[in-house]
Amino acid sequence: MTSFFTYRFGWDFGISWFVATLIDILLIALPLMLAVAMIIYVDRKIWASMALRRGPNVVGPFGLLQSFADGLKVFLQETIIPIAANKTLFLLAPIITFTVALIVWAVVPFAKDASVANINVGLLYVLAASSLGVYGIILAGWSSNSKYPFYSAIRAAAQMVSYEVAIGFVLISVVLYSGSFNLGAIVENQKGYYGFLNGHWCNPLLFPMAVVFFISSLAETQRAPFDLTEAESELVAGYQTEYSSMSFALFWLGEYANVILMCALNATLFWGGYLPPLDIGFLYVVPGIVWLLLKMAAFFFLFSWVKATVPRYRYDQLMRLGWKIFLPMSLIFVFLVSGYLMLVRVGVPA
């Protein structure tokens, strides 16, 4: 797109690059905001159907405009800041949460060579940027100067650290097998398993890591059964107890944008990303972004299904799962994958 503006309009390269990058960002950010509004509606519909209820069905046809009505409601509310709160950090916290949820999308490939930033260290960028999300929650809990939000912030810090360690080792296994940190290269490496399948899911060494990554994704996004940071029976509403109006809405948008991101990462790292499920010629006629969106939709259904059916963990169960099960398991598979690759790609020394 940069070359288009340079040669078509005769613009300087720097200006062309800036305009092209801005357009790319808007092409991702604006549909993402619309997607967040719609998946909140879908989420509520899935919960309702599993509880034999109707769900949103009044505002607009089939209740499709319910999320927009809720957004308008919070927009018109007054922003209340507690007197004893640190006002600067109190307002900065939801902005951090929302912004971090958007910046990670820069390296997600929607088709071959189709991403805002096709960088060689894309996976490291994802890990670094997504780990910043906990700062928004910690700042929200501390700056509120209230007991329950502060407890929630402490829980969030421990929970994010616990599961990011396991996720890190899972990603090491993927990088070892793919030989690259570039997300596009990782997707291309998943092509042609057994001659007709696409995706690391059919690799017996990586399928257990796909399961660990999915469950850790639930913990990273504070979704049930790992929503200890906003356990309403214990902490009122957790770190967002003192928030109202658009500051509360930014937390809500950031949470669901993170959920969509984790769905995209699950699809990209283990299930072929923009590749069709079968390595058959005519399936490649369908645009890659369609396959990616279908896989993301499937993962979002799993996210909603788990939230609707699995009870919340106790905090000791949450920590035990992260440190005593996922961490040793992911570390063992790093050794198994590296050992297998040494035998297959390097060979046994004479």
Residue frames relative to the residue before (quaternion, step in Angstrom):
aa qw qx qy qz dx dy dz
M 1.0000 0.0000 0.0000 0.0000 0.00 0.00 0.00
T 0.5880 0.5782 -0.3625 0.4341 3.59 1.12 -0.65
S 0.6699 0.4957 -0.2988 0.4650 3.57 0.94 -0.91
F 0.5842 0.5805 -0.3699 0.4299 3.60 1.10 -0.66
F 0.7042 0.4438 -0.2678 0.4852 3.61 0.83 -0.95
T 0.6366 0.5447 -0.3345 0.4315 3.59 1.05 -0.73
Y 0.7742 0.3643 -0.1912 0.4810 3.58 0.80 -1.04
R 0.6731 0.5061 -0.3072 0.4432 3.58 1.05 -0.71
F 0.8098 0.2449 -0.1048 0.5227 3.57 0.91 -0.94
G 0.4401 -0.7256 0.4353 0.3005 3.59 1.27 -0.08
W 0.3386 0.7575 -0.4944 0.2590 3.59 1.17 0.54
D 0.5977 -0.5302 0.4596 0.3878 3.53 -1.31 0.38
F 0.6191 -0.5792 0.3725 0.3775 3.61 -1.08 0.71
G 0.6527 0.5345 -0.3240 0.4281 3.60 0.91 -0.87
I 0.6689 0.4807 -0.2979 0.4824 3.58 0.95 -0.88
S 0.6406 0.5304 -0.3219 0.4525 3.57 0.98 -0.88
W 0.6568 0.5083 -0.3106 0.4622 3.58 0.95 -0.90
F 0.6533 0.5229 -0.3164 0.4468 3.59 0.95 -0.87
V 0.6816 0.4807 -0.2923 0.4678 3.59 0.86 -0.95
A 0.6538 0.5162 -0.3143 0.4553 3.59 0.96 -0.88
T 0.6646 0.4953 -0.3019 0.4710 3.58 0.96 -0.87
L 0.6322 0.5303 -0.3286 0.4594 3.59 1.00 -0.80
I 0.6462 0.5090 -0.3142 0.4739 3.59 0.98 -0.82
D 0.6375 0.5263 -0.3237 0.4603 3.59 0.98 -0.86
I 0.6544 0.5146 -0.3123 0.4577 3.58 0.96 -0.89
L 0.6754 0.4879 -0.2972 0.4664 3.59 0.91 -0.89
L 0.6298 0.5420 -0.3343 0.4447 3.60 1.08 -0.71
I 0.6848 0.4250 -0.2779 0.5227 3.58 1.23 -0.41
A 0.7087 0.5000 -0.2800 0.4115 3.59 0.78 -1.08
L 0.6913 0.4901 -0.3040 0.4353 3.62 0.83 -0.90
P 0.6721 0.4521 -0.3196 0.4917 3.67 0.86 -0.78
L 0.6079 0.5591 -0.3595 0.4343 3.59 1.11 -0.65
M 0.6467 0.5125 -0.3233 0.4633 3.59 0.98 -0.82
L 0.6444 0.4992 -0.3158 0.4856 3.57 1.04 -0.78
A 0.6408 0.5296 -0.3190 0.4551 3.58 1.03 -0.83
V 0.6177 0.5413 -0.3470 0.4528 3.60 1.02 -0.77
A 0.6527 0.5138 -0.3169 0.4578 3.58 0.92 -0.89
M 0.7084 0.4662 -0.2707 0.4556 3.57 0.92 -0.88
I 0.6831 0.4782 -0.3267 0.4449 3.62 0.93 -0.72
I 0.5396 0.5664 -0.4194 0.4605 3.61 1.19 -0.33
Y 0.6393 0.5124 -0.3064 0.4846 3.57 1.05 -0.85
V 0.6676 0.4950 -0.2990 0.4690 3.60 0.90 -0.94
D 0.6147 0.5596 -0.3358 0.4429 3.57 1.01 -0.87
R 0.6945 0.4727 -0.2712 0.4698 3.56 0.86 -0.99
K 0.6289 0.5330 -0.3304 0.4596 3.58 1.07 -0.70
I 0.6516 0.5075 -0.3145 0.4680 3.60 0.99 -0.85
W 0.6404 0.5085 -0.3312 0.4708 3.59 0.93 -0.87
A 0.6639 0.5196 -0.3113 0.4384 3.58 0.90 -0.94
S 0.6791 0.4963 -0.3070 0.4454 3.59 0.85 -0.93
M 0.6672 0.4896 -0.3069 0.4700 3.59 1.07 -0.70
A 0.7013 0.3944 -0.2590 0.5344 3.59 1.24 -0.34
L 0.4628 -0.7018 0.4173 0.3452 3.59 1.33 0.27
R 0.4808 0.6113 -0.4690 0.4186 3.54 0.94 1.02
R 0.5972 -0.5889 0.4131 0.3547 3.59 -1.30 0.20
G 0.2973 -0.7425 0.5447 0.2520 3.60 0.93 -0.82
P 0.7604 -0.3355 0.2490 0.4973 3.64 -1.23 -0.22
N 0.1724 0.8099 -0.5419 0.1436 3.61 -0.66 1.05
V 0.5941 0.6016 -0.3504 0.4029 3.61 1.25 0.21
V 0.7505 0.3910 -0.2190 0.4858 3.61 0.76 -1.05
G 0.8241 0.0459 -0.0717 0.5599 3.58 -0.39 1.22
P 0.6802 -0.4695 0.3480 0.4425 3.60 -1.28 0.15
F 0.8415 0.0192 -0.0811 0.5337 3.59 -0.80 1.12
G 0.6094 -0.5834 0.3480 0.4088 3.61 1.20 0.38
L 0.3256 0.8020 -0.4598 0.1987 3.61 1.27 0.27
L 0.7098 0.4551 -0.2615 0.4698 3.58 1.14 -0.56
Q 0.3508 0.7707 -0.4783 0.2329 3.60 1.26 0.14
S 0.6641 0.5090 -0.3140 0.4487 3.60 0.90 -0.88
F 0.6531 0.5025 -0.3192 0.4681 3.59 1.02 -0.75
A 0.6221 0.5222 -0.3371 0.4761 3.59 1.08 -0.67
D 0.6462 0.5059 -0.3168 0.4756 3.59 0.99 -0.80
G 0.6400 0.5275 -0.3177 0.4595 3.58 1.04 -0.80
L 0.6477 0.5069 -0.3114 0.4759 3.57 1.00 -0.82
K 0.6302 0.5484 -0.3333 0.4370 3.57 1.01 -0.81
V 0.7093 0.4365 -0.2802 0.4773 3.62 0.80 -0.95
F 0.5982 0.5691 -0.3614 0.4333 3.59 1.13 -0.61
L 0.7196 0.4432 -0.2424 0.4764 3.59 1.03 -0.78
Q 0.5485 0.6162 -0.4043 0.3951 3.58 1.23 -0.13
E 0.5377 -0.6086 0.4768 0.3364 3.56 -1.29 0.37
T 0.3658 -0.7004 0.5672 0.2323 3.58 -1.06 0.79
I 0.1074 -0.8102 0.5761 0.0112 3.54 -0.49 1.25
I 0.1053 -0.7832 0.6118 0.0336 3.56 -0.81 1.07
P 0.4549 -0.6926 0.4767 0.2935 3.63 -0.65 1.02
I 0.5885 -0.6128 0.3998 0.3439 3.58 -1.03 0.81
A 0.7445 0.4164 -0.2222 0.4722 3.58 0.92 -0.90
A 0.5023 0.6707 -0.4242 0.3433 3.63 1.24 -0.05
N 0.4647 -0.6001 0.5622 0.3284 3.53 -1.35 0.37
K 0.3422 -0.8158 0.4197 0.2030 3.56 0.02 1.32
T 0.6518 0.5289 -0.3293 0.4325 3.59 0.92 -0.87
L 0.7173 0.4281 -0.2514 0.4890 3.59 0.78 -1.02
F 0.5912 0.5856 -0.3575 0.4240 3.58 1.10 -0.70
L 0.7235 0.4070 -0.2322 0.5069 3.59 0.98 -0.87
L 0.6319 0.5533 -0.3302 0.4306 3.59 1.13 -0.59
A 0.5873 0.6351 -0.3618 0.3476 3.60 1.05 -0.79
P 0.7139 0.4196 -0.2969 0.4755 3.69 0.69 -0.89
I 0.5943 0.5579 -0.3693 0.4463 3.61 1.12 -0.57
I 0.6403 0.5177 -0.3194 0.4690 3.59 0.99 -0.85
T 0.6621 0.5170 -0.3072 0.4472 3.58 0.86 -0.97
F 0.6929 0.4769 -0.2747 0.4658 3.57 0.89 -0.95
T 0.6730 0.5103 -0.3015 0.4424 3.61 0.92 -0.91
V 0.6559 0.5131 -0.3161 0.4545 3.58 0.91 -0.92
A 0.6292 0.5440 -0.3374 0.4408 3.58 1.06 -0.71
L 0.6974 0.4694 -0.2719 0.4683 3.61 1.16 -0.53
I 0.6791 0.5461 -0.3217 0.3704 3.60 0.87 -0.91
V 0.5923 0.5916 -0.3770 0.3962 3.60 1.11 -0.55
W 0.5940 0.6069 -0.3601 0.3861 3.59 1.13 -0.61
A 0.4884 0.6950 -0.4244 0.3137 3.60 1.22 -0.32
V 0.7772 0.3532 -0.1845 0.4870 3.62 1.02 -0.70
V 0.4876 0.6631 -0.4435 0.3546 3.61 1.24 0.01
P 0.2913 -0.7738 0.5320 0.1827 3.65 -0.66 1.03
F 0.2435 -0.7851 0.5563 0.1217 3.58 -0.74 1.08
A 0.7475 -0.0336 -0.0041 0.6634 3.56 1.35 -0.29
K 0.7117 -0.4225 0.2978 0.4757 3.59 -1.21 0.02
D 0.8438 -0.0092 -0.0652 0.5325 3.58 -0.77 1.16
A 0.5701 0.5728 -0.3950 0.4370 3.59 1.10 0.63
S 0.4339 0.6292 -0.5392 0.3539 3.56 0.01 1.36
V 0.6250 -0.5495 0.3841 0.4000 3.58 -1.16 0.48
A 0.7961 0.0433 0.0052 0.6036 3.59 0.95 -0.90
N 0.1247 -0.8119 0.5692 0.0362 3.56 -0.24 1.28
I 0.1207 0.8409 -0.5127 0.1246 3.57 0.56 1.23
N 0.5977 -0.6113 0.3981 0.3324 3.55 -1.18 0.64
V 0.7400 0.3533 -0.2097 0.5325 3.59 1.15 -0.54
G 0.1148 0.8542 -0.4993 0.0884 3.57 1.08 0.75
L 0.6718 0.5036 -0.3040 0.4503 3.58 0.94 -0.87
L 0.6239 0.5166 -0.3350 0.4813 3.59 1.07 -0.69
Y 0.6222 0.5375 -0.3306 0.4632 3.57 1.05 -0.79
V 0.6386 0.5236 -0.3220 0.4630 3.59 0.96 -0.87
L 0.6782 0.4964 -0.2921 0.4565 3.57 0.87 -0.99
A 0.6793 0.4930 -0.2915 0.4588 3.59 0.94 -0.89
A 0.7089 0.4673 -0.2735 0.4520 3.59 0.83 -0.99
S 0.6758 0.4985 -0.3114 0.4446 3.60 0.91 -0.85
S 0.6268 0.5434 -0.3422 0.4413 3.60 1.12 -0.58
L 0.5775 0.5923 -0.3781 0.4155 3.61 1.24 -0.28
G 0.5216 0.6805 -0.4002 0.3236 3.58 1.19 -0.45
V 0.6093 0.5770 -0.3538 0.4131 3.57 1.10 -0.68
Y 0.5803 0.5983 -0.3826 0.3987 3.61 1.12 -0.55
G 0.6167 0.5459 -0.3488 0.4473 3.58 1.04 -0.69
I 0.6743 0.4861 -0.2907 0.4738 3.57 0.97 -0.88
I 0.6547 0.5095 -0.3172 0.4596 3.59 0.94 -0.88
L 0.6673 0.4925 -0.3061 0.4675 3.59 0.92 -0.88
A 0.6292 0.5328 -0.3392 0.4529 3.58 1.02 -0.79
G 0.6899 0.4881 -0.2863 0.4515 3.57 0.91 -0.92
W 0.7063 0.4623 -0.2755 0.4599 3.57 0.91 -0.88
S 0.7089 0.4827 -0.2775 0.4329 3.58 0.85 -0.97
S 0.5700 0.6015 -0.3907 0.4009 3.61 1.17 -0.40
N 0.2263 -0.8050 0.5146 0.1897 3.59 1.24 -0.47
S 0.5463 0.5676 -0.3979 0.4702 3.52 1.01 0.97
K 0.6157 -0.6188 0.3485 0.3413 3.57 -1.01 0.81
Y 0.7351 0.4497 -0.2660 0.4321 3.58 0.63 -1.07
P 0.6443 0.4929 -0.3450 0.4723 3.66 0.89 -0.71
F 0.6376 0.5254 -0.3353 0.4527 3.61 1.03 -0.71
Y 0.6168 0.5217 -0.3417 0.4803 3.61 1.00 -0.75
S 0.6459 0.5288 -0.3122 0.4536 3.56 0.98 -0.89
A 0.6505 0.5209 -0.3207 0.4503 3.60 0.95 -0.84
I 0.6378 0.5122 -0.3270 0.4733 3.60 1.01 -0.78
R 0.6395 0.5173 -0.3209 0.4695 3.58 0.96 -0.85
A 0.6573 0.5277 -0.3153 0.4359 3.57 0.90 -0.94
A 0.6473 0.5256 -0.3240 0.4470 3.58 0.92 -0.88
A 0.6864 0.4759 -0.2860 0.4696 3.59 0.86 -0.97
Q 0.6707 0.5161 -0.3021 0.4388 3.58 0.94 -0.89
M 0.6743 0.4971 -0.3036 0.4539 3.59 0.86 -0.92
V 0.6532 0.5058 -0.3194 0.4642 3.59 0.92 -0.87
S 0.6467 0.5541 -0.3205 0.4148 3.58 0.89 -0.96
Y 0.7756 0.3626 -0.1947 0.4787 3.57 0.79 -0.97
E 0.5787 0.5662 -0.3949 0.4342 3.61 1.15 -0.35
V 0.5816 0.5627 -0.3781 0.4496 3.60 1.13 -0.55
A 0.6750 0.4790 -0.2902 0.4804 3.59 0.88 -0.93
I 0.6380 0.5219 -0.3266 0.4625 3.59 0.98 -0.85
G 0.6215 0.5567 -0.3379 0.4355 3.59 1.00 -0.79
F 0.6902 0.4610 -0.2822 0.4811 3.59 0.91 -0.87
V 0.5941 0.5481 -0.3602 0.4658 3.59 1.12 -0.64
L 0.6782 0.4892 -0.2893 0.4658 3.57 0.93 -0.92
I 0.5837 0.5597 -0.3765 0.4520 3.61 1.11 -0.59
S 0.6348 0.5263 -0.3311 0.4587 3.61 0.98 -0.80
V 0.6616 0.5026 -0.3027 0.4670 3.58 0.97 -0.90
V 0.6660 0.5051 -0.3013 0.4589 3.59 0.93 -0.92
L 0.6281 0.5340 -0.3352 0.4561 3.60 0.98 -0.81
Y 0.7069 0.4630 -0.2724 0.4601 3.57 0.87 -0.95
S 0.7233 0.4355 -0.2436 0.4773 3.58 1.02 -0.79
G 0.3295 -0.7706 0.4846 0.2505 3.59 1.14 -0.57
S 0.7536 0.3017 -0.1995 0.5489 3.60 1.17 0.43
F 0.3823 -0.6871 0.5666 0.2464 3.55 -1.29 0.52
N 0.5328 0.6331 -0.4044 0.3895 3.60 1.26 -0.16
L 0.4580 -0.7188 0.4464 0.2726 3.59 -0.67 1.07
G 0.6229 0.5365 -0.3422 0.4551 3.59 1.07 -0.68
A 0.6593 0.4985 -0.3014 0.4754 3.58 0.99 -0.84
I 0.6189 0.5384 -0.3406 0.4594 3.60 1.08 -0.71
V 0.6444 0.5059 -0.3189 0.4767 3.59 1.01 -0.80
E 0.6740 0.4983 -0.3034 0.4531 3.60 0.86 -0.93
N 0.6309 0.5484 -0.3300 0.4385 3.59 1.12 -0.64
Q 0.6434 0.5403 -0.3209 0.4372 3.60 1.23 -0.34
K 0.4885 0.6960 -0.4054 0.3355 3.56 1.28 0.05
G 0.8789 0.2136 -0.1156 0.4105 3.56 -1.15 0.72
Y 0.2242 0.7554 -0.5780 0.2123 3.61 0.92 0.81
Y 0.8452 0.0203 -0.0735 0.5290 3.58 -0.88 1.04
G 0.6760 -0.5374 0.2761 0.4218 3.55 1.21 0.54
F 0.8334 0.1722 -0.0844 0.5184 3.62 1.10 -0.33
L 0.6761 0.4735 -0.3042 0.4755 3.65 1.22 -0.04
N 0.2015 -0.7542 0.6116 0.1285 3.56 -1.20 0.61
G 0.6810 0.4828 -0.3605 0.4161 3.57 -0.94 0.89
H 0.4984 -0.6634 0.4804 0.2842 3.54 -1.08 0.81
W 0.4785 0.6957 -0.4322 0.3167 3.60 1.23 -0.29
C 0.7084 0.4418 -0.2711 0.4790 3.60 1.08 -0.61
N 0.5225 0.5833 -0.4304 0.4489 3.59 1.28 0.26
P 0.4154 -0.7443 0.4540 0.2595 3.66 -0.50 1.10
L 0.6463 0.5097 -0.3291 0.4627 3.62 1.18 -0.41
L 0.7599 0.3774 -0.1982 0.4908 3.59 1.14 -0.56
F 0.5213 0.6456 -0.4276 0.3586 3.63 1.15 -0.33
P 0.6437 0.4944 -0.3524 0.4659 3.67 0.88 -0.72
M 0.6376 0.5160 -0.3288 0.4681 3.59 1.09 -0.67
A 0.5968 0.5495 -0.3640 0.4577 3.60 1.12 -0.57
V 0.6470 0.5059 -0.3137 0.4765 3.59 1.03 -0.80
V 0.6489 0.5100 -0.3129 0.4700 3.60 0.95 -0.90
F 0.6614 0.5099 -0.3117 0.4532 3.59 0.94 -0.87
F 0.6444 0.5203 -0.3316 0.4517 3.60 0.97 -0.79
I 0.6817 0.4700 -0.2956 0.4764 3.59 0.88 -0.93
S 0.6436 0.5067 -0.3231 0.4740 3.60 1.02 -0.75
S 0.5839 0.5691 -0.3672 0.4476 3.60 1.16 -0.57
L 0.6183 0.5348 -0.3372 0.4670 3.57 1.06 -0.75
A 0.6785 0.4826 -0.2878 0.4732 3.57 0.99 -0.88
E 0.6455 0.5361 -0.3224 0.4382 3.60 0.99 -0.81
T 0.7417 0.3864 -0.2127 0.5052 3.56 1.04 -0.76
Q 0.4109 -0.7388 0.4362 0.3083 3.59 1.34 0.13
R 0.3409 0.7184 -0.5263 0.3012 3.55 0.96 0.90
A 0.6215 -0.5201 0.4145 0.4141 3.57 -1.23 0.44
P 0.5879 -0.1553 -0.7920 -0.0539 1.60 -2.08 1.39
F 0.5726 0.6082 -0.3658 0.4105 3.60 1.24 0.37
D 0.4084 0.7311 -0.4617 0.2925 3.61 1.15 0.47
L 0.1316 0.8291 -0.5278 0.1292 3.59 0.89 0.96
T 0.5996 0.5915 -0.3646 0.3971 3.61 1.16 -0.47
E 0.7873 0.1899 -0.1229 0.5736 3.59 1.18 -0.42
A 0.1674 0.8100 -0.5390 0.1589 3.56 1.03 0.84
E 0.3174 -0.8098 0.4581 0.1832 3.57 -0.16 1.30
S 0.6389 0.5304 -0.3394 0.4420 3.62 1.12 -0.49
E 0.7469 0.3641 -0.1991 0.5195 3.58 1.25 -0.38
L 0.8358 0.2174 -0.0501 0.5017 3.58 0.87 -1.01
V 0.5489 -0.6088 0.3852 0.4239 3.61 1.21 0.48
A 0.7257 -0.3179 0.2122 0.5721 3.64 0.32 -1.20
G 0.5719 -0.6298 0.3740 0.3695 3.57 1.20 0.44
Y 0.8559 -0.1569 0.1154 0.4791 3.53 -1.15 -0.71
Q 0.7235 0.4237 -0.2595 0.4792 3.64 1.13 -0.45
T 0.2756 0.8016 -0.4936 0.1945 3.60 1.23 0.34
E 0.7669 0.3908 -0.1966 0.4696 3.59 0.85 -0.99
Y 0.5814 0.6135 -0.3659 0.3896 3.62 1.26 -0.05
S 0.0312 -0.7771 0.6286 0.0017 3.53 -1.23 0.62
S 0.8049 0.3201 -0.2075 0.4545 3.54 -1.36 0.06
M 0.8424 -0.1964 0.1301 0.4846 3.61 -1.09 -0.72
S 0.5771 0.5666 -0.3945 0.4362 3.62 1.11 -0.47
F 0.6370 0.4919 -0.3137 0.5039 3.59 1.09 -0.71
A 0.6499 0.5314 -0.3186 0.4401 3.59 0.96 -0.86
L 0.6201 0.5437 -0.3482 0.4457 3.62 1.05 -0.69
F 0.6161 0.5189 -0.3400 0.4853 3.59 1.07 -0.69
W 0.6508 0.5268 -0.3018 0.4559 3.55 0.96 -0.93
L 0.6755 0.4812 -0.2867 0.4795 3.58 0.90 -0.95
G 0.6558 0.5200 -0.3141 0.4482 3.59 0.94 -0.86
E 0.6344 0.5371 -0.3307 0.4469 3.58 1.00 -0.81
Y 0.7246 0.4262 -0.2593 0.4755 3.58 0.81 -0.94
A 0.5925 0.5360 -0.3734 0.4713 3.62 1.12 -0.52
N 0.6332 0.5151 -0.3227 0.4792 3.59 1.08 -0.69
V 0.6218 0.5346 -0.3380 0.4618 3.58 1.04 -0.75
I 0.6534 0.4951 -0.3127 0.4798 3.61 0.93 -0.90
L 0.6340 0.5366 -0.3285 0.4496 3.59 1.00 -0.83
M 0.6769 0.4842 -0.3008 0.4657 3.60 0.88 -0.89
C 0.5932 0.5400 -0.3591 0.4770 3.59 1.12 -0.60
A 0.6599 0.5030 -0.3002 0.4706 3.59 0.99 -0.88
L 0.6724 0.4934 -0.3047 0.4599 3.61 0.94 -0.83
N 0.6108 0.5308 -0.3510 0.4711 3.60 1.03 -0.71
A 0.6771 0.4891 -0.2864 0.4694 3.56 0.92 -0.94
T 0.6964 0.5004 -0.2737 0.4356 3.59 0.93 -0.92
L 0.7429 0.4455 -0.2373 0.4397 3.58 0.83 -0.97
F 0.8397 0.2095 -0.0744 0.4954 3.60 0.94 -0.77
W 0.7816 0.3547 -0.1736 0.4829 3.60 1.08 -0.51
G 0.7070 -0.5274 0.2531 0.3974 3.56 1.10 0.70
G 0.3506 -0.7697 0.4871 0.2177 3.62 1.20 -0.02
Y 0.8349 -0.1413 0.1358 0.5144 3.54 -0.72 -1.11
L 0.5112 0.6329 -0.4322 0.3891 3.62 1.24 0.08
P 0.5109 -0.6081 0.4858 0.3650 3.62 -1.11 0.49
P 0.6307 -0.5672 0.3576 0.3907 3.63 -1.11 0.48
L 0.7584 0.2598 -0.1574 0.5767 3.59 1.15 -0.60
D 0.4117 -0.7154 0.5156 0.2299 3.56 -0.99 0.88
I 0.3291 0.7230 -0.5155 0.3213 3.53 0.61 1.28
G 0.6277 -0.6336 0.3149 0.3247 3.55 -0.83 1.09
F 0.7291 0.4589 -0.2827 0.4218 3.60 0.67 -1.04
L 0.5842 0.5832 -0.3799 0.4175 3.62 1.17 -0.41
Y 0.6173 0.5566 -0.3479 0.4338 3.59 1.17 -0.49
V 0.4757 0.6470 -0.4498 0.3909 3.60 1.27 -0.04
V 0.6248 0.5164 -0.3310 0.4831 3.59 1.11 -0.69
P 0.5094 -0.6623 0.4434 0.3245 3.65 -0.77 0.94
G 0.6001 -0.6123 0.3901 0.3361 3.55 -1.05 0.82
I 0.6303 0.5505 -0.3458 0.4242 3.59 1.00 -0.78
V 0.6036 0.5545 -0.3631 0.4433 3.62 1.11 -0.58
W 0.6523 0.4956 -0.3153 0.4791 3.60 0.95 -0.86
L 0.6456 0.5220 -0.3258 0.4524 3.59 0.96 -0.85
L 0.6772 0.4916 -0.2973 0.4596 3.59 0.89 -0.90
L 0.6290 0.5251 -0.3376 0.4632 3.60 1.04 -0.70
K 0.6639 0.4876 -0.3043 0.4784 3.59 0.96 -0.82
M 0.6291 0.5204 -0.3331 0.4718 3.59 1.03 -0.76
A 0.6376 0.5238 -0.3283 0.4596 3.59 1.00 -0.79
A 0.6381 0.5234 -0.3256 0.4614 3.58 1.01 -0.81
F 0.6757 0.4810 -0.2975 0.4728 3.58 0.95 -0.84
F 0.6328 0.5207 -0.3481 0.4553 3.58 1.01 -0.69
F 0.6003 0.5411 -0.3585 0.4673 3.58 1.08 -0.64
L 0.6424 0.5127 -0.3222 0.4698 3.60 1.01 -0.81
F 0.6135 0.5439 -0.3398 0.4608 3.59 1.02 -0.82
S 0.6980 0.4645 -0.2705 0.4732 3.59 0.86 -0.97
W 0.6205 0.5564 -0.3316 0.4421 3.56 1.02 -0.84
V 0.6604 0.4986 -0.3034 0.4725 3.58 0.92 -0.93
K 0.6697 0.5036 -0.3124 0.4475 3.60 0.88 -0.90
A 0.6957 0.4869 -0.2793 0.4483 3.58 1.00 -0.76
T 0.8005 0.3483 -0.1413 0.4668 3.60 1.09 -0.58
V 0.7273 0.4305 -0.2518 0.4716 3.63 1.03 -0.65
P 0.3968 -0.7264 0.5014 0.2522 3.63 -0.75 0.95
R 0.6235 -0.5715 0.3926 0.3612 3.56 -1.21 0.58
Y 0.4616 -0.6709 0.5113 0.2746 3.56 -1.05 0.83
R 0.4597 -0.5760 0.5725 0.3593 3.51 -1.34 0.29
Y 0.6310 -0.5730 0.3503 0.3883 3.57 -1.14 0.53
D 0.6404 0.5144 -0.3416 0.4567 3.61 1.02 -0.68
Q 0.6168 0.5309 -0.3409 0.4707 3.60 1.12 -0.61
L 0.6236 0.5468 -0.3229 0.4560 3.55 1.06 -0.81
M 0.6920 0.4711 -0.2732 0.4738 3.57 0.87 -0.97
R 0.6482 0.5243 -0.3264 0.4454 3.59 0.97 -0.84
L 0.6415 0.5254 -0.3271 0.4532 3.57 0.96 -0.83
G 0.6972 0.4866 -0.2785 0.4467 3.58 0.92 -0.90
W 0.7911 0.3618 -0.1716 0.4625 3.57 0.75 -1.08
K 0.7796 0.3740 -0.1924 0.4639 3.60 0.93 -0.83
I 0.7451 0.3487 -0.2149 0.5264 3.59 1.19 -0.35
F 0.7618 0.3964 -0.2321 0.4568 3.60 0.53 -1.14
L 0.6609 0.5193 -0.3249 0.4336 3.60 0.89 -0.86
P 0.6975 0.4323 -0.3027 0.4846 3.68 0.72 -0.87
M 0.6414 0.5415 -0.3271 0.4340 3.58 0.99 -0.84
S 0.6888 0.4680 -0.2879 0.4729 3.60 0.85 -0.94
L 0.6341 0.5257 -0.3327 0.4593 3.60 1.06 -0.69
I 0.6286 0.5280 -0.3294 0.4665 3.60 1.01 -0.80
F 0.6937 0.4755 -0.2894 0.4572 3.58 0.92 -0.86
V 0.5452 0.5684 -0.4084 0.4614 3.60 1.19 -0.37
F 0.6688 0.4830 -0.2935 0.4830 3.59 0.96 -0.87
L 0.6533 0.5158 -0.3226 0.4506 3.61 0.94 -0.83
V 0.6755 0.4913 -0.2975 0.4624 3.58 0.89 -0.93
S 0.6795 0.4813 -0.2992 0.4659 3.59 0.88 -0.92
G 0.6418 0.5167 -0.3279 0.4622 3.60 1.02 -0.74
Y 0.6432 0.5168 -0.3179 0.4671 3.58 0.98 -0.85
L 0.6768 0.4904 -0.2961 0.4624 3.59 0.92 -0.88
M 0.6045 0.5422 -0.3567 0.4620 3.59 1.08 -0.64
L 0.6790 0.4887 -0.2903 0.4647 3.58 0.96 -0.86
V 0.7433 0.4362 -0.2317 0.4512 3.56 0.88 -1.01
R 0.7907 0.3535 -0.1731 0.4689 3.57 0.80 -1.00
V 0.7386 0.3560 -0.2182 0.5292 3.57 1.11 -0.64
G 0.3879 -0.7270 0.4791 0.3025 3.55 1.02 -0.82
V 0.5528 -0.5993 0.4677 0.3415 3.53 -1.28 0.46
P 0.4389 -0.7035 0.4783 0.2892 3.65 -0.78 0.95
A 0.5213 -0.6543 0.4527 0.3086 3.58 -1.03 0.83
